[in-house]
Amino acid sequence: KSTAAKLAARFWDADGGKITLGGTDITTVDPEKLLSAYSVVFQDVTLFNNTVMENIRIGRQGATDEEVLAAAREAQCDEFVQKLPKGYDTPIGENGSALSGGERQRISIARALLKDAPVILLDEATASLDAESETLVQRAVSRLVKGKTVLIIAHRMRTVEGADKLVLLKDGKVAEQGTPRELLERGGIYAKMCALQQQSGEWRI
């Protein structure tokens, strides 16, 4: 499933078939120009041994401090950053070693908000988070995706319950596709996964 996101952003080229963005074959677009149309939030966030402020500013070089802070607030960063020794001027260590998984994810979302690209790729953005962190990240994601085209890769069914269309992959092939309501009514793999996750407590609100 993560392969689909990497192909969409042309991190890799497809062996067959065609991927289009706005009707244009992405292999005909300059890679740098193509990436300018995407904001990417993956499960493994890349952070640098710099301050919180500069790690967020990577989303759009040249953004003002006020713009960075506005994106951070929208991404639910403010609460944990205010507790850091120097606030937004606190160095966060190599790959954000001073932060929790949920805090790193929210910085990644703040970057994406600051970039304000028309297409969002979310790959398992909440997969490894505890319930409290997941709720905060979900709030940040809801701000991020407003008015955008969004490709969400997820195993937790509640993450995608508001999607316009679901494509369920099994063994590298499309097993089901349709709206969440259609797939629930069909009673197939998606419906069974929803029921199992509700029983196990993974369907957390």
FENKA-V659819 format. One record per residue. RES is the residue in three letters. PSI is psi in whole degrees, -180 to 180 (none if undefined). Layout:
res:RES psi:PSI
res:RES psi:PSI
This chain:
res:LYS psi:-38
res:SER psi:-29
res:THR psi:-39
res:ALA psi:-42
res:ALA psi:-42
res:LYS psi:-36
res:LEU psi:-40
res:ALA psi:-37
res:ALA psi:1
res:ARG psi:35
res:PHE psi:-33
res:TRP psi:157
res:ASP psi:144
res:ALA psi:145
res:ASP psi:-27
res:GLY psi:167
res:GLY psi:-170
res:LYS psi:139
res:ILE psi:128
res:THR psi:150
res:LEU psi:115
res:GLY psi:31
res:GLY psi:-4
res:THR psi:130
res:ASP psi:121
res:ILE psi:-18
res:THR psi:-13
res:THR psi:-1
res:VAL psi:138
res:ASP psi:128
res:PRO psi:-40
res:GLU psi:-41
res:LYS psi:-39
res:LEU psi:-47
res:LEU psi:-25
res:SER psi:-19
res:ALA psi:-7
res:TYR psi:143
res:SER psi:131
res:VAL psi:128
res:VAL psi:102
res:PHE psi:166
res:GLN psi:-40
res:ASP psi:105
res:VAL psi:134
res:THR psi:115
res:LEU psi:160
res:PHE psi:157
res:ASN psi:73
res:ASN psi:-174
res:THR psi:165
res:VAL psi:-46
res:MET psi:-48
res:GLU psi:-30
res:ASN psi:-36
res:ILE psi:-39
res:ARG psi:-17
res:ILE psi:-27
res:GLY psi:-34
res:ARG psi:98
res:GLN psi:137
res:GLY psi:-5
res:ALA psi:144
res:THR psi:163
res:ASP psi:-39
res:GLU psi:-40
res:GLU psi:-40
res:VAL psi:-46
res:LEU psi:-37
res:ALA psi:-43
res:ALA psi:-40
res:ALA psi:-41
res:ARG psi:-44
res:GLU psi:-32
res:ALA psi:11
res:GLN psi:32
res:CYS psi:-26
res:ASP psi:-43
res:GLU psi:-48
res:PHE psi:-31
res:VAL psi:-37
res:GLN psi:-21
res:LYS psi:-9
res:LEU psi:153
res:PRO psi:-42
res:LYS psi:26
res:GLY psi:-131
res:TYR psi:-11
res:ASP psi:13
res:THR psi:125
res:PRO psi:140
res:ILE psi:7
res:GLY psi:168
res:GLU psi:123
res:ASN psi:33
res:GLY psi:35
res:SER psi:-21
res:ALA psi:-3
res:LEU psi:159
res:SER psi:171
res:GLY psi:-43
res:GLY psi:-36
res:GLU psi:-40
res:ARG psi:-42
res:GLN psi:-39
res:ARG psi:-33
res:ILE psi:-41
res:SER psi:-40
res:ILE psi:-37
res:ALA psi:-41
res:ARG psi:-47
res:ALA psi:-39
res:LEU psi:-42
res:LEU psi:-38
res:LYS psi:-40
res:ASP psi:46
res:ALA psi:156
res:PRO psi:-19
res:VAL psi:132
res:ILE psi:130
res:LEU psi:118
res:LEU psi:113
res:ASP psi:102
res:GLU psi:46
res:ALA psi:-23
res:THR psi:12
res:ALA psi:-39
res:SER psi:17
res:LEU psi:152
res:ASP psi:173
res:ALA psi:-43
res:GLU psi:-46
res:SER psi:-39
res:GLU psi:-42
res:THR psi:-44
res:LEU psi:-42
res:VAL psi:-39
res:GLN psi:-39
res:ARG psi:-43
res:ALA psi:-42
res:VAL psi:-41
res:SER psi:-33
res:ARG psi:-39
res:LEU psi:-39
res:VAL psi:-3
res:LYS psi:125
res:GLY psi:17
res:LYS psi:165
res:THR psi:126
res:VAL psi:129
res:LEU psi:113
res:ILE psi:126
res:ILE psi:124
res:ALA psi:151
res:HIS psi:-27
res:ARG psi:121
res:MET psi:-31
res:ARG psi:-22
res:THR psi:-29
res:VAL psi:9
res:GLU psi:-20
res:GLY psi:9
res:ALA psi:152
res:ASP psi:-34
res:LYS psi:137
res:LEU psi:140
res:VAL psi:114
res:LEU psi:122
res:LEU psi:139
res:LYS psi:125
res:ASP psi:39
res:GLY psi:7
res:LYS psi:156
res:VAL psi:118
res:ALA psi:-37
res:GLU psi:152
res:GLN psi:149
res:GLY psi:-173
res:THR psi:160
res:PRO psi:-42
res:ARG psi:-45
res:GLU psi:-43
res:LEU psi:-34
res:LEU psi:-44
res:GLU psi:-28
res:ARG psi:-25
res:GLY psi:26
res:GLY psi:-143
res:ILE psi:-45
res:TYR psi:-47
res:ALA psi:-40
res:LYS psi:-40
res:MET psi:-41
res:CYS psi:-47
res:ALA psi:-43
res:LEU psi:-42
res:GLN psi:-33
res:GLN psi:-40
res:GLN psi:-37
res:SER psi:-8
res:GLY psi:4
res:GLU psi:-20
res:TRP psi:74
res:ARG psi:138
res:ILE psi:none
